[in-house]
Amino acid sequence: MRIAPEVADALAAGKPVVALESAIVTHGLPRPRNLEVARAVEAAVRDRGALPATIALIDGEARVGLEADALSELAGRDDAVKCGVRDLAPAVALGRYGGTTVAATAHLAARAGIAVFATGGLGGVHRGAGESWDESADLTTLARTGVVVVCSGVKSILDVGATLERLETLNVTVLAYGTDRFAGFYLSDSGHAAPWRADSAADVARVVRARAGLGTEEGAVVVANPLPAGEQLDPALHDRVLAEGLAAAASAGISGKDVTPFLLDHLSRESGGASLEANVRLVVRNAQLAAEIAAELAA
């Protein structure tokens, strides 16, 4: 693993740093929008007084902090693999390029000493998991990785209620930001109450410091940051298109890890790109909040 000199210097000086995932660059957004959004997210972190550290695999090397040319190269590659934690060693050993998921980014960020990580939506328990046992590795990784993860809840195509139950079982602290409701990714409200609420970056920082004093800092702190109601995807459109997508996936025999990318693509196409734009808005907002939290922790 190589930490970019700028990131290493900031960490050594106790300055605020925010880790950013790269699976959204390699697999989450179409070209050239993927590179535009990656740059916008990095800029959002800098604008709020922190240093962005995009994490990815470049030619078989895990990097924490990407130079502009490396980010551009990653965004343009057709052979980049999507890397969870279990994929990191094979991808490094075989010299691959890779976009890191929530789990892999959190893992590498923690190893580098970065305390705050911004992403879009978490993975979670899939619909029908009672039969398939299909659950994202994000959950178990967050249970053992002591980072603050700023997100917009879990992806709304998943079983949100079951995911919240699993996060409770795994002792992952969940804070809703500025609301008592758990964020619904494309939607402001998932339909579920959040266990705890924080109304400022200072509130989140106090929670993190309290954990250290109590010896409960092993797992992550999930900060669920909702889109404002005026910026969310139209709820009626979301529910209709999601129902159609679930039926189409079942009809086509799509299952397991292939369901999520299928449904996200279906939502984007059938919403006329509205879901993609909501995704971009929430990622930028999460990066801004993560920078504010990192600054509070550094102070």
matplotlib code that plots the C-alpha trace (Angstrom):
import matplotlib.pyplot as plt

x = [0.0, 1.3, 0.1, 0.5, 3.0, 0.4, -1.8, 1.0, 2.2, -1.4, -1.9, 1.5, 0.6, -2.8, -4.7, -8.2, -8.2, -11.2, -11.0, -13.1, -14.1, -13.3, -15.9, -18.2, -15.5, -14.9, -18.4, -20.9, -21.1, -20.9, -18.0, -17.1, -19.3, -17.4, -14.2, -16.1, -17.9, -14.7, -13.0, -16.1, -16.1, -12.4, -13.0, -15.9, -13.7, -11.0, -13.5, -14.6, -11.0, -9.9, -7.7, -9.3, -7.7, -9.3, -8.4, -7.9, -5.7, -3.3, -1.3, -1.3, -0.6, -3.1, -2.9, -4.3, -4.6, -4.5, -2.6, -4.7, -3.2, -3.8, -7.5, -8.0, -6.4, -8.5, -11.7, -10.9, -10.0, -12.2, -10.4, -10.7, -12.1, -14.5, -12.6, -14.0, -11.7, -11.4, -10.3, -7.5, -4.8, -5.5, -5.8, -2.6, -0.7, -1.9, -1.1, -4.7, -6.4, -9.4, -12.1, -12.6, -16.0, -17.2, -15.7, -12.3, -12.0, -12.9, -10.3, -7.5, -8.4, -8.2, -4.8, -3.6, -4.8, -7.7, -10.6, -13.4, -14.7, -17.3, -19.4, -22.9, -24.9, -23.9, -24.4, -26.7, -29.1, -30.6, -34.3, -35.1, -32.0, -34.0, -33.6, -30.4, -28.4, -27.3, -25.7, -23.1, -19.6, -19.8, -21.7, -19.2, -16.3, -17.8, -18.4, -14.6, -13.3, -13.2, -13.9, -16.7, -18.6, -20.7, -23.3, -27.0, -28.1, -28.1, -29.0, -32.8, -33.0, -32.1, -34.0, -33.4, -35.2, -33.2, -30.0, -30.6, -31.3, -27.9, -26.1, -27.6, -26.5, -23.0, -22.7, -22.3, -23.2, -25.8, -26.4, -29.0, -27.8, -30.3, -33.3, -34.8, -35.3, -32.8, -31.9, -33.1, -30.3, -32.2, -35.0, -34.8, -36.6, -36.2, -39.4, -37.4, -36.5, -32.8, -31.5, -29.6, -29.5, -26.6, -27.3, -23.8, -20.3, -19.3, -22.0, -20.5, -17.0, -18.2, -19.7, -16.3, -14.4, -16.8, -16.4, -12.6, -13.1, -15.6, -13.6, -16.3, -14.3, -13.8, -16.6, -17.7, -19.8, -22.3, -23.6, -26.7, -26.9, -30.3, -30.9, -33.1, -36.7, -36.5, -33.4, -34.5, -35.8, -39.6, -40.8, -43.7, -41.3, -38.7, -41.2, -42.8, -39.5, -38.0, -41.0, -40.6, -36.9, -37.4, -39.9, -37.6, -34.6, -36.7, -38.0, -34.5, -33.2, -30.7, -29.6, -26.9, -24.3, -25.7, -29.0, -27.7, -26.0, -29.0, -31.4, -29.3, -29.0, -32.7, -33.5, -31.2, -32.7, -36.3, -36.1, -34.5, -31.3, -32.9, -31.6, -28.1, -28.3, -29.7, -26.7, -24.3, -25.9, -25.8, -22.2, -21.0, -23.1, -21.6, -18.1, -18.8, -20.1, -17.3, -14.8, -16.5, -16.4, -12.8, -12.0, -13.8, -11.9, -8.6, -9.4]
y = [0.0, 3.4, 6.6, 9.7, 12.1, 14.9, 12.6, 11.2, 14.7, 15.8, 12.8, 13.3, 16.9, 16.0, 17.8, 16.6, 13.9, 12.3, 8.9, 8.5, 5.3, 4.5, 1.9, 4.7, 5.8, 2.3, 0.8, 3.3, 6.1, 6.3, 7.9, 10.8, 11.6, 9.3, 11.4, 14.7, 13.5, 12.1, 15.5, 17.3, 15.2, 15.8, 19.5, 19.5, 18.0, 20.6, 23.4, 22.4, 22.5, 18.8, 16.8, 14.2, 10.8, 8.7, 5.0, 2.6, -0.1, 1.2, -1.4, -3.8, -1.2, -0.1, 3.6, 6.0, 9.3, 9.5, 12.0, 13.6, 11.4, 8.2, 9.1, 10.0, 6.6, 4.7, 6.4, 5.4, 1.7, -1.1, -3.8, -2.3, -4.8, -4.0, -4.9, -5.8, -6.7, -10.3, -9.2, -6.9, -9.5, -11.3, -8.0, -6.7, -9.9, -10.1, -6.4, -5.3, -1.9, -1.8, 0.4, -0.1, -0.8, 0.7, -2.3, -2.2, 1.6, 1.6, -1.2, 0.6, 4.0, 2.6, 1.0, 4.4, 6.1, 8.0, 8.4, 9.7, 8.2, 9.5, 7.4, 7.3, 4.4, 1.4, -2.2, -4.2, -7.1, -7.9, -8.5, -12.2, -12.7, -15.1, -17.6, -16.5, -15.4, -12.5, -9.7, -7.2, -7.6, -3.9, -4.8, -7.2, -5.0, -2.0, -4.1, -4.3, -1.1, 2.0, 4.7, 7.3, 6.6, 9.4, 8.0, 8.5, 5.3, 2.0, 1.6, 1.9, -1.2, -3.3, -4.5, -1.4, -2.7, -5.9, -4.0, -1.8, -4.9, -6.3, -3.1, -3.3, -6.9, -6.1, -3.1, -0.5, 2.9, 4.6, 8.4, 10.2, 13.7, 16.5, 14.2, 11.3, 9.3, 7.0, 8.3, 6.4, 6.9, 8.4, 9.3, 11.6, 9.0, 5.3, 4.8, 3.7, 5.6, 6.0, 4.9, 8.1, 11.7, 14.2, 17.8, 19.0, 17.8, 18.7, 16.2, 13.4, 14.3, 14.1, 10.6, 9.5, 10.8, 9.2, 5.8, 6.1, 6.7, 3.8, 1.2, 0.9, 2.2, -1.1, -0.7, 2.1, 5.1, 5.4, 8.9, 8.8, 12.2, 12.6, 14.5, 17.5, 16.7, 19.0, 17.2, 13.6, 11.3, 11.6, 8.9, 7.7, 7.4, 5.6, 3.0, 2.3, 1.9, -0.2, -2.6, -2.9, -3.6, -6.3, -8.0, -7.7, -9.2, -12.1, -12.8, -12.7, -15.0, -12.4, -13.1, -12.6, -9.9, -9.2, -7.8, -4.5, -3.3, -4.5, -2.5, 0.6, 0.6, 0.0, 2.9, 5.2, 4.3, 4.3, 7.5, 9.3, 9.8, 11.3, 8.6, 9.2, 12.9, 12.3, 9.9, 12.7, 15.2, 12.9, 11.9, 15.5, 16.4, 13.5, 14.6, 18.1, 16.8, 14.3, 17.1, 19.1, 16.1, 15.4, 19.1, 18.8, 15.6, 17.2, 20.2]
z = [0.0, -0.9, 0.8, -1.4, 0.0, 0.4, 2.4, 4.5, 5.4, 6.3, 8.6, 10.3, 10.9, 12.3, 9.5, 8.4, 5.7, 4.0, 2.3, -0.9, -2.6, -6.3, -7.2, -8.2, -10.7, -12.2, -11.9, -10.7, -13.3, -17.0, -18.8, -18.9, -16.0, -13.7, -13.9, -13.6, -10.5, -8.9, -9.4, -8.1, -4.9, -4.3, -4.8, -2.3, 0.4, -0.3, -0.2, 3.3, 4.6, 4.4, 2.1, -0.2, -0.4, -3.2, -2.7, -5.6, -7.0, -9.7, -11.6, -8.7, -6.0, -3.4, -3.3, -0.7, -2.5, -6.3, -8.5, -11.2, -14.0, -12.0, -11.4, -15.0, -16.1, -13.7, -14.9, -18.5, -18.1, -19.2, -17.3, -13.8, -11.3, -8.4, -5.3, -1.9, 0.9, -0.2, -3.7, -2.7, -2.3, -5.7, -7.5, -6.1, -6.7, -10.3, -11.1, -11.7, -11.6, -9.3, -7.8, -4.1, -2.6, 0.7, 2.6, 0.8, 1.1, 4.8, 5.4, 3.6, 5.0, 8.6, 7.8, 6.6, 9.7, 8.1, 10.4, 8.1, 4.8, 2.5, 0.0, -1.6, -0.2, 1.9, 0.8, 3.0, 3.3, -0.1, -0.6, -0.2, 1.9, 4.0, 1.2, -0.6, 2.4, 0.2, 2.3, 1.5, 2.9, 3.8, 7.0, 8.5, 7.5, 9.2, 12.3, 12.8, 11.2, 13.4, 10.8, 10.4, 7.3, 5.9, 3.5, 2.5, 4.2, 2.3, -1.3, -1.5, -3.7, -0.6, 2.4, 4.6, 7.7, 7.7, 7.1, 10.2, 12.2, 11.1, 11.9, 15.4, 15.8, 14.6, 17.1, 14.4, 15.7, 13.4, 13.5, 11.4, 10.4, 11.2, 11.4, 13.3, 10.2, 8.4, 5.0, 2.0, -0.6, -3.6, -1.1, 1.9, 4.2, 4.0, 6.0, 9.1, 12.2, 13.1, 16.4, 17.1, 15.8, 15.3, 14.3, 13.6, 12.8, 16.4, 17.6, 15.5, 16.8, 20.4, 19.7, 18.3, 21.2, 23.7, 22.0, 22.5, 26.2, 26.6, 24.6, 21.9, 19.0, 17.2, 14.7, 12.4, 13.0, 10.2, 9.6, 7.4, 5.6, 3.8, 0.6, 1.1, 0.2, -2.8, -4.2, -3.8, -6.6, -6.9, -4.4, -6.6, -9.6, -7.5, -6.1, -9.5, -11.4, -8.6, -8.6, -12.4, -12.0, -9.4, -11.6, -14.6, -12.7, -11.5, -15.0, -16.4, -13.7, -12.4, -8.8, -6.2, -6.8, -10.3, -8.9, -7.6, -10.8, -12.8, -10.6, -10.5, -14.3, -14.6, -12.3, -14.2, -17.6, -16.6, -14.5, -17.5, -15.6, -12.6, -10.2, -11.5, -10.8, -7.3, -6.8, -7.8, -5.5, -2.5, -3.0, -3.2, -0.1, 1.8, 0.9, 2.2, 5.5, 5.9, 5.5, 8.3, 10.6, 9.8, 10.6, 14.0, 14.8, 13.9, 16.0]

ax = plt.figure().add_subplot(projection="3d")
ax.plot(x, y, z, "-o")
ax.set_aspect("equal")
plt.show()
